[in-house]
Amino acid sequence: MIPPPWALNNHHFIFYNSIALEQKVLKEAISNWINLIFGINQHDKDAYNLFKPLTDEVNVNYKK
């Protein structure tokens, strides 16, 4: 894995991402994001889901 330009190395990247995941604002919003991308709000026309074509189960090919 090549870290992004702001990270010194892979460990630095993972460390700062783990800190970000523990922030209060993210903890409060992540369940809404998950519901939008993968859950009950995925088909809501008012939710403005930009990822729907990529995550909608009717567009996923399960064949190997």
PyMOL Python script that loads the backbone (N, CA, C, O; Angstrom):
from pymol import cmd

cmd.read_pdbstr("""\
ATOM      1  N   MET A   1       0.838  -1.173   0.000  1.00  0.00           N
ATOM      2  CA  MET A   1       0.000   0.000   0.000  1.00  0.00           C
ATOM      3  C   MET A   1       0.888   1.243   0.000  1.00  0.00           C
ATOM      4  O   MET A   1       1.858   1.325   0.753  1.00  0.00           O
ATOM      5  N   ILE A   2       0.553   2.185  -0.832  1.00  0.00           N
ATOM      6  CA  ILE A   2       1.270   3.454  -0.869  1.00  0.00           C
ATOM      7  C   ILE A   2       0.449   4.470  -0.078  1.00  0.00           C
ATOM      8  O   ILE A   2      -0.707   4.724  -0.416  1.00  0.00           O
ATOM      9  N   PRO A   3       1.029   5.050   0.962  1.00  0.00           N
ATOM     10  CA  PRO A   3       0.270   6.012   1.766  1.00  0.00           C
ATOM     11  C   PRO A   3       0.036   7.305   0.984  1.00  0.00           C
ATOM     12  O   PRO A   3       0.775   7.608   0.047  1.00  0.00           O
ATOM     13  N   PRO A   4      -0.995   8.069   1.371  1.00  0.00           N
ATOM     14  CA  PRO A   4      -1.232   9.353   0.716  1.00  0.00           C
ATOM     15  C   PRO A   4      -0.086  10.327   0.998  1.00  0.00           C
ATOM     16  O   PRO A   4       0.706  10.101   1.913  1.00  0.00           O
ATOM     17  N   PRO A   5       0.006  11.397   0.228  1.00  0.00           N
ATOM     18  CA  PRO A   5       1.134  12.329   0.371  1.00  0.00           C
ATOM     19  C   PRO A   5       1.306  12.921   1.773  1.00  0.00           C
ATOM     20  O   PRO A   5       2.429  13.238   2.168  1.00  0.00           O
ATOM     21  N   TRP A   6       0.221  13.075   2.528  1.00  0.00           N
ATOM     22  CA  TRP A   6       0.333  13.686   3.846  1.00  0.00           C
ATOM     23  C   TRP A   6       0.858  12.727   4.903  1.00  0.00           C
ATOM     24  O   TRP A   6       1.289  13.166   5.970  1.00  0.00           O
ATOM     25  N   ALA A   7       0.830  11.430   4.630  1.00  0.00           N
ATOM     26  CA  ALA A   7       1.285  10.441   5.613  1.00  0.00           C
ATOM     27  C   ALA A   7       2.764  10.133   5.415  1.00  0.00           C
ATOM     28  O   ALA A   7       3.242  10.037   4.284  1.00  0.00           O
ATOM     29  N   LEU A   8       3.471   9.980   6.508  1.00  0.00           N
ATOM     30  CA  LEU A   8       4.898   9.675   6.442  1.00  0.00           C
ATOM     31  C   LEU A   8       5.145   8.244   5.990  1.00  0.00           C
ATOM     32  O   LEU A   8       6.096   7.968   5.259  1.00  0.00           O
ATOM     33  N   ASN A   9       4.268   7.326   6.438  1.00  0.00           N
ATOM     34  CA  ASN A   9       4.379   5.916   6.078  1.00  0.00           C
ATOM     35  C   ASN A   9       3.035   5.243   6.351  1.00  0.00           C
ATOM     36  O   ASN A   9       2.081   5.910   6.750  1.00  0.00           O
ATOM     37  N   ASN A  10       2.954   3.938   6.142  1.00  0.00           N
ATOM     38  CA  ASN A  10       1.689   3.217   6.341  1.00  0.00           C
ATOM     39  C   ASN A  10       1.209   3.281   7.790  1.00  0.00           C
ATOM     40  O   ASN A  10       0.014   3.435   8.043  1.00  0.00           O
ATOM     41  N   HIS A  11       2.122   3.165   8.723  1.00  0.00           N
ATOM     42  CA  HIS A  11       1.748   3.203  10.141  1.00  0.00           C
ATOM     43  C   HIS A  11       1.185   4.575  10.518  1.00  0.00           C
ATOM     44  O   HIS A  11       0.214   4.665  11.269  1.00  0.00           O
ATOM     45  N   HIS A  12       1.779   5.611  10.012  1.00  0.00           N
ATOM     46  CA  HIS A  12       1.312   6.979  10.256  1.00  0.00           C
ATOM     47  C   HIS A  12      -0.111   7.145   9.710  1.00  0.00           C
ATOM     48  O   HIS A  12      -0.966   7.731  10.375  1.00  0.00           O
ATOM     49  N   PHE A  13      -0.363   6.634   8.515  1.00  0.00           N
ATOM     50  CA  PHE A  13      -1.682   6.704   7.894  1.00  0.00           C
ATOM     51  C   PHE A  13      -2.730   5.980   8.742  1.00  0.00           C
ATOM     52  O   PHE A  13      -3.800   6.528   9.006  1.00  0.00           O
ATOM     53  N   ILE A  14      -2.427   4.759   9.167  1.00  0.00           N
ATOM     54  CA  ILE A  14      -3.373   3.973   9.965  1.00  0.00           C
ATOM     55  C   ILE A  14      -3.599   4.617  11.324  1.00  0.00           C
ATOM     56  O   ILE A  14      -4.727   4.634  11.816  1.00  0.00           O
ATOM     57  N   PHE A  15      -2.556   5.140  11.934  1.00  0.00           N
ATOM     58  CA  PHE A  15      -2.665   5.792  13.228  1.00  0.00           C
ATOM     59  C   PHE A  15      -3.633   6.975  13.169  1.00  0.00           C
ATOM     60  O   PHE A  15      -4.517   7.095  14.017  1.00  0.00           O
ATOM     61  N   TYR A  16      -3.471   7.847  12.172  1.00  0.00           N
ATOM     62  CA  TYR A  16      -4.337   9.022  12.082  1.00  0.00           C
ATOM     63  C   TYR A  16      -5.757   8.659  11.655  1.00  0.00           C
ATOM     64  O   TYR A  16      -6.706   9.341  12.041  1.00  0.00           O
ATOM     65  N   ASN A  17      -5.916   7.618  10.879  1.00  0.00           N
ATOM     66  CA  ASN A  17      -7.263   7.175  10.551  1.00  0.00           C
ATOM     67  C   ASN A  17      -7.970   6.599  11.768  1.00  0.00           C
ATOM     68  O   ASN A  17      -9.170   6.812  11.938  1.00  0.00           O
ATOM     69  N   SER A  18      -7.253   5.878  12.616  1.00  0.00           N
ATOM     70  CA  SER A  18      -7.862   5.338  13.830  1.00  0.00           C
ATOM     71  C   SER A  18      -8.262   6.465  14.780  1.00  0.00           C
ATOM     72  O   SER A  18      -9.291   6.371  15.449  1.00  0.00           O
ATOM     73  N   ILE A  19      -7.467   7.521  14.847  1.00  0.00           N
ATOM     74  CA  ILE A  19      -7.840   8.683  15.666  1.00  0.00           C
ATOM     75  C   ILE A  19      -9.095   9.330  15.104  1.00  0.00           C
ATOM     76  O   ILE A  19      -9.989   9.704  15.863  1.00  0.00           O
ATOM     77  N   ALA A  20      -9.177   9.469  13.783  1.00  0.00           N
ATOM     78  CA  ALA A  20     -10.351  10.072  13.152  1.00  0.00           C
ATOM     79  C   ALA A  20     -11.611   9.255  13.427  1.00  0.00           C
ATOM     80  O   ALA A  20     -12.680   9.824  13.649  1.00  0.00           O
ATOM     81  N   LEU A  21     -11.495   7.937  13.414  1.00  0.00           N
ATOM     82  CA  LEU A  21     -12.658   7.081  13.654  1.00  0.00           C
ATOM     83  C   LEU A  21     -13.177   7.173  15.087  1.00  0.00           C
ATOM     84  O   LEU A  21     -14.318   6.795  15.352  1.00  0.00           O
ATOM     85  N   GLU A  22     -12.364   7.663  16.003  1.00  0.00           N
ATOM     86  CA  GLU A  22     -12.776   7.793  17.395  1.00  0.00           C
ATOM     87  C   GLU A  22     -13.373   9.168  17.713  1.00  0.00           C
ATOM     88  O   GLU A  22     -13.810   9.391  18.842  1.00  0.00           O
ATOM     89  N   GLN A  23     -13.401  10.076  16.764  1.00  0.00           N
ATOM     90  CA  GLN A  23     -13.923  11.420  17.015  1.00  0.00           C
ATOM     91  C   GLN A  23     -15.436  11.386  17.221  1.00  0.00           C
ATOM     92  O   GLN A  23     -16.134  10.590  16.592  1.00  0.00           O
ATOM     93  N   LYS A  24     -15.932  12.235  18.084  1.00  0.00           N
ATOM     94  CA  LYS A  24     -17.351  12.267  18.440  1.00  0.00           C
ATOM     95  C   LYS A  24     -18.227  12.531  17.219  1.00  0.00           C
ATOM     96  O   LYS A  24     -19.250  11.867  17.048  1.00  0.00           O
ATOM     97  N   VAL A  25     -17.857  13.470  16.378  1.00  0.00           N
ATOM     98  CA  VAL A  25     -18.689  13.816  15.230  1.00  0.00           C
ATOM     99  C   VAL A  25     -18.821  12.627  14.281  1.00  0.00           C
ATOM    100  O   VAL A  25     -19.889  12.416  13.706  1.00  0.00           O
ATOM    101  N   LEU A  26     -17.768  11.859  14.109  1.00  0.00           N
ATOM    102  CA  LEU A  26     -17.836  10.689  13.244  1.00  0.00           C
ATOM    103  C   LEU A  26     -18.671   9.584  13.881  1.00  0.00           C
ATOM    104  O   LEU A  26     -19.468   8.939  13.200  1.00  0.00           O
ATOM    105  N   LYS A  27     -18.498   9.364  15.165  1.00  0.00           N
ATOM    106  CA  LYS A  27     -19.284   8.341  15.858  1.00  0.00           C
ATOM    107  C   LYS A  27     -20.775   8.625  15.739  1.00  0.00           C
ATOM    108  O   LYS A  27     -21.578   7.697  15.639  1.00  0.00           O
ATOM    109  N   GLU A  28     -21.151   9.904  15.747  1.00  0.00           N
ATOM    110  CA  GLU A  28     -22.567  10.269  15.653  1.00  0.00           C
ATOM    111  C   GLU A  28     -23.105  10.143  14.234  1.00  0.00           C
ATOM    112  O   GLU A  28     -24.305   9.932  14.057  1.00  0.00           O
ATOM    113  N   ALA A  29     -22.256  10.264  13.222  1.00  0.00           N
ATOM    114  CA  ALA A  29     -22.724  10.300  11.838  1.00  0.00           C
ATOM    115  C   ALA A  29     -22.505   9.007  11.061  1.00  0.00           C
ATOM    116  O   ALA A  29     -23.130   8.814  10.019  1.00  0.00           O
ATOM    117  N   ILE A  30     -21.649   8.128  11.531  1.00  0.00           N
ATOM    118  CA  ILE A  30     -21.287   6.970  10.710  1.00  0.00           C
ATOM    119  C   ILE A  30     -22.465   6.021  10.480  1.00  0.00           C
ATOM    120  O   ILE A  30     -22.559   5.413   9.414  1.00  0.00           O
ATOM    121  N   SER A  31     -23.355   5.884  11.448  1.00  0.00           N
ATOM    122  CA  SER A  31     -24.503   5.000  11.237  1.00  0.00           C
ATOM    123  C   SER A  31     -25.416   5.548  10.148  1.00  0.00           C
ATOM    124  O   SER A  31     -26.003   4.775   9.391  1.00  0.00           O
ATOM    125  N   ASN A  32     -25.546   6.870  10.057  1.00  0.00           N
ATOM    126  CA  ASN A  32     -26.339   7.460   8.974  1.00  0.00           C
ATOM    127  C   ASN A  32     -25.699   7.196   7.621  1.00  0.00           C
ATOM    128  O   ASN A  32     -26.399   6.912   6.649  1.00  0.00           O
ATOM    129  N   TRP A  33     -24.393   7.286   7.550  1.00  0.00           N
ATOM    130  CA  TRP A  33     -23.689   7.036   6.298  1.00  0.00           C
ATOM    131  C   TRP A  33     -23.837   5.571   5.877  1.00  0.00           C
ATOM    132  O   TRP A  33     -24.066   5.273   4.704  1.00  0.00           O
ATOM    133  N   ILE A  34     -23.704   4.670   6.840  1.00  0.00           N
ATOM    134  CA  ILE A  34     -23.852   3.242   6.535  1.00  0.00           C
ATOM    135  C   ILE A  34     -25.259   2.950   6.039  1.00  0.00           C
ATOM    136  O   ILE A  34     -25.430   2.196   5.082  1.00  0.00           O
ATOM    137  N   ASN A  35     -26.275   3.537   6.676  1.00  0.00           N
ATOM    138  CA  ASN A  35     -27.648   3.341   6.222  1.00  0.00           C
ATOM    139  C   ASN A  35     -27.871   3.915   4.833  1.00  0.00           C
ATOM    140  O   ASN A  35     -28.646   3.360   4.055  1.00  0.00           O
ATOM    141  N   LEU A  36     -27.215   5.000   4.513  1.00  0.00           N
ATOM    142  CA  LEU A  36     -27.345   5.596   3.192  1.00  0.00           C
ATOM    143  C   LEU A  36     -26.699   4.719   2.126  1.00  0.00           C
ATOM    144  O   LEU A  36     -27.282   4.503   1.063  1.00  0.00           O
ATOM    145  N   ILE A  37     -25.524   4.223   2.396  1.00  0.00           N
ATOM    146  CA  ILE A  37     -24.787   3.467   1.394  1.00  0.00           C
ATOM    147  C   ILE A  37     -25.277   2.023   1.285  1.00  0.00           C
ATOM    148  O   ILE A  37     -25.433   1.510   0.176  1.00  0.00           O
ATOM    149  N   PHE A  38     -25.522   1.366   2.408  1.00  0.00           N
ATOM    150  CA  PHE A  38     -25.830  -0.062   2.391  1.00  0.00           C
ATOM    151  C   PHE A  38     -27.184  -0.432   2.983  1.00  0.00           C
ATOM    152  O   PHE A  38     -27.621  -1.572   2.826  1.00  0.00           O
ATOM    153  N   GLY A  39     -27.863   0.495   3.659  1.00  0.00           N
ATOM    154  CA  GLY A  39     -29.033   0.122   4.440  1.00  0.00           C
ATOM    155  C   GLY A  39     -30.356   0.666   3.958  1.00  0.00           C
ATOM    156  O   GLY A  39     -30.621   0.765   2.760  1.00  0.00           O
ATOM    157  N   ILE A  40     -31.183   1.017   4.938  1.00  0.00           N
ATOM    158  CA  ILE A  40     -32.575   1.351   4.677  1.00  0.00           C
ATOM    159  C   ILE A  40     -32.762   2.635   3.879  1.00  0.00           C
ATOM    160  O   ILE A  40     -33.793   2.800   3.226  1.00  0.00           O
ATOM    161  N   ASN A  41     -31.805   3.539   3.913  1.00  0.00           N
ATOM    162  CA  ASN A  41     -31.935   4.798   3.169  1.00  0.00           C
ATOM    163  C   ASN A  41     -31.382   4.709   1.749  1.00  0.00           C
ATOM    164  O   ASN A  41     -31.383   5.701   1.020  1.00  0.00           O
ATOM    165  N   GLN A  42     -30.911   3.531   1.354  1.00  0.00           N
ATOM    166  CA  GLN A  42     -30.285   3.372   0.051  1.00  0.00           C
ATOM    167  C   GLN A  42     -31.254   3.704  -1.093  1.00  0.00           C
ATOM    168  O   GLN A  42     -30.834   4.247  -2.115  1.00  0.00           O
ATOM    169  N   HIS A  43     -32.528   3.387  -0.933  1.00  0.00           N
ATOM    170  CA  HIS A  43     -33.505   3.603  -1.992  1.00  0.00           C
ATOM    171  C   HIS A  43     -34.332   4.869  -1.790  1.00  0.00           C
ATOM    172  O   HIS A  43     -35.272   5.115  -2.546  1.00  0.00           O
ATOM    173  N   ASP A  44     -34.000   5.667  -0.794  1.00  0.00           N
ATOM    174  CA  ASP A  44     -34.726   6.908  -0.524  1.00  0.00           C
ATOM    175  C   ASP A  44     -34.335   7.968  -1.554  1.00  0.00           C
ATOM    176  O   ASP A  44     -33.167   8.347  -1.642  1.00  0.00           O
ATOM    177  N   LYS A  45     -35.291   8.436  -2.318  1.00  0.00           N
ATOM    178  CA  LYS A  45     -35.006   9.411  -3.374  1.00  0.00           C
ATOM    179  C   LYS A  45     -34.555  10.763  -2.807  1.00  0.00           C
ATOM    180  O   LYS A  45     -33.850  11.508  -3.488  1.00  0.00           O
ATOM    181  N   ASP A  46     -34.947  11.084  -1.589  1.00  0.00           N
ATOM    182  CA  ASP A  46     -34.570  12.353  -0.967  1.00  0.00           C
ATOM    183  C   ASP A  46     -33.217  12.296  -0.269  1.00  0.00           C
ATOM    184  O   ASP A  46     -32.733  13.322   0.209  1.00  0.00           O
ATOM    185  N   ALA A  47     -32.601  11.132  -0.199  1.00  0.00           N
ATOM    186  CA  ALA A  47     -31.346  10.969   0.536  1.00  0.00           C
ATOM    187  C   ALA A  47     -30.129  11.418  -0.263  1.00  0.00           C
ATOM    188  O   ALA A  47     -29.052  11.578   0.311  1.00  0.00           O
ATOM    189  N   TYR A  48     -30.269  11.624  -1.561  1.00  0.00           N
ATOM    190  CA  TYR A  48     -29.177  12.081  -2.424  1.00  0.00           C
ATOM    191  C   TYR A  48     -27.975  11.133  -2.311  1.00  0.00           C
ATOM    192  O   TYR A  48     -26.872  11.546  -1.953  1.00  0.00           O
ATOM    193  N   ASN A  49     -28.212   9.869  -2.621  1.00  0.00           N
ATOM    194  CA  ASN A  49     -27.182   8.842  -2.524  1.00  0.00           C
ATOM    195  C   ASN A  49     -26.404   8.765  -3.831  1.00  0.00           C
ATOM    196  O   ASN A  49     -26.902   8.225  -4.819  1.00  0.00           O
ATOM    197  N   LEU A  50     -25.194   9.298  -3.845  1.00  0.00           N
ATOM    198  CA  LEU A  50     -24.349   9.271  -5.030  1.00  0.00           C
ATOM    199  C   LEU A  50     -23.740   7.894  -5.283  1.00  0.00           C
ATOM    200  O   LEU A  50     -23.281   7.622  -6.392  1.00  0.00           O
ATOM    201  N   PHE A  51     -23.728   7.027  -4.279  1.00  0.00           N
ATOM    202  CA  PHE A  51     -23.101   5.723  -4.399  1.00  0.00           C
ATOM    203  C   PHE A  51     -24.079   4.627  -4.814  1.00  0.00           C
ATOM    204  O   PHE A  51     -23.672   3.484  -5.021  1.00  0.00           O
ATOM    205  N   LYS A  52     -25.356   4.961  -4.937  1.00  0.00           N
ATOM    206  CA  LYS A  52     -26.376   3.949  -5.211  1.00  0.00           C
ATOM    207  C   LYS A  52     -26.054   3.060  -6.406  1.00  0.00           C
ATOM    208  O   LYS A  52     -26.183   1.842  -6.280  1.00  0.00           O
ATOM    209  N   PRO A  53     -25.645   3.588  -7.556  1.00  0.00           N
ATOM    210  CA  PRO A  53     -25.351   2.686  -8.677  1.00  0.00           C
ATOM    211  C   PRO A  53     -24.246   1.677  -8.372  1.00  0.00           C
ATOM    212  O   PRO A  53     -24.223   0.592  -8.954  1.00  0.00           O
ATOM    213  N   LEU A  54     -23.343   2.019  -7.478  1.00  0.00           N
ATOM    214  CA  LEU A  54     -22.233   1.125  -7.158  1.00  0.00           C
ATOM    215  C   LEU A  54     -22.572   0.118  -6.069  1.00  0.00           C
ATOM    216  O   LEU A  54     -21.925  -0.924  -5.972  1.00  0.00           O
ATOM    217  N   THR A  55     -23.584   0.416  -5.243  1.00  0.00           N
ATOM    218  CA  THR A  55     -23.870  -0.433  -4.092  1.00  0.00           C
ATOM    219  C   THR A  55     -25.234  -1.097  -4.134  1.00  0.00           C
ATOM    220  O   THR A  55     -25.525  -1.944  -3.289  1.00  0.00           O
ATOM    221  N   ASP A  56     -26.067  -0.744  -5.078  1.00  0.00           N
ATOM    222  CA  ASP A  56     -27.407  -1.324  -5.163  1.00  0.00           C
ATOM    223  C   ASP A  56     -27.289  -2.801  -5.518  1.00  0.00           C
ATOM    224  O   ASP A  56     -26.582  -3.165  -6.458  1.00  0.00           O
ATOM    225  N   GLU A  57     -27.983  -3.647  -4.764  1.00  0.00           N
ATOM    226  CA  GLU A  57     -27.830  -5.090  -4.960  1.00  0.00           C
ATOM    227  C   GLU A  57     -28.284  -5.558  -6.338  1.00  0.00           C
ATOM    228  O   GLU A  57     -27.850  -6.617  -6.792  1.00  0.00           O
ATOM    229  N   VAL A  58     -29.134  -4.809  -7.010  1.00  0.00           N
ATOM    230  CA  VAL A  58     -29.553  -5.230  -8.356  1.00  0.00           C
ATOM    231  C   VAL A  58     -28.434  -5.034  -9.374  1.00  0.00           C
ATOM    232  O   VAL A  58     -28.479  -5.624 -10.453  1.00  0.00           O
ATOM    233  N   ASN A  59     -27.437  -4.220  -9.055  1.00  0.00           N
ATOM    234  CA  ASN A  59     -26.319  -3.978  -9.956  1.00  0.00           C
ATOM    235  C   ASN A  59     -25.076  -4.797  -9.635  1.00  0.00           C
ATOM    236  O   ASN A  59     -24.081  -4.714 -10.354  1.00  0.00           O
ATOM    237  N   VAL A  60     -25.120  -5.590  -8.563  1.00  0.00           N
ATOM    238  CA  VAL A  60     -23.972  -6.377  -8.153  1.00  0.00           C
ATOM    239  C   VAL A  60     -24.055  -7.739  -8.813  1.00  0.00           C
ATOM    240  O   VAL A  60     -25.081  -8.416  -8.743  1.00  0.00           O
ATOM    241  N   ASN A  61     -22.973  -8.133  -9.450  1.00  0.00           N
ATOM    242  CA  ASN A  61     -22.908  -9.442 -10.105  1.00  0.00           C
ATOM    243  C   ASN A  61     -22.222 -10.419  -9.153  1.00  0.00           C
ATOM    244  O   ASN A  61     -21.030 -10.287  -8.875  1.00  0.00           O
ATOM    245  N   TYR A  62     -22.967 -11.388  -8.661  1.00  0.00           N
ATOM    246  CA  TYR A  62     -22.420 -12.348  -7.694  1.00  0.00           C
ATOM    247  C   TYR A  62     -21.759 -13.542  -8.364  1.00  0.00           C
ATOM    248  O   TYR A  62     -21.157 -14.369  -7.679  1.00  0.00           O
ATOM    249  N   LYS A  63     -21.852 -13.654  -9.671  1.00  0.00           N
ATOM    250  CA  LYS A  63     -21.268 -14.792 -10.385  1.00  0.00           C
ATOM    251  C   LYS A  63     -19.752 -14.662 -10.412  1.00  0.00           C
ATOM    252  O   LYS A  63     -19.214 -13.559 -10.514  1.00  0.00           O
ATOM    253  N   LYS A  64     -19.075 -15.790 -10.319  1.00  0.00           N
ATOM    254  CA  LYS A  64     -17.620 -15.790 -10.353  1.00  0.00           C
ATOM    255  C   LYS A  64     -17.119 -16.001 -11.762  1.00  0.00           C
ATOM    256  O   LYS A  64     -15.909 -16.031 -11.989  1.00  0.00           O
TER     257      LYS A  64
END
""", "prot")
cmd.dss("prot")
cmd.show_as("cartoon", "prot")
cmd.util.cbc("prot")
cmd.orient("prot")
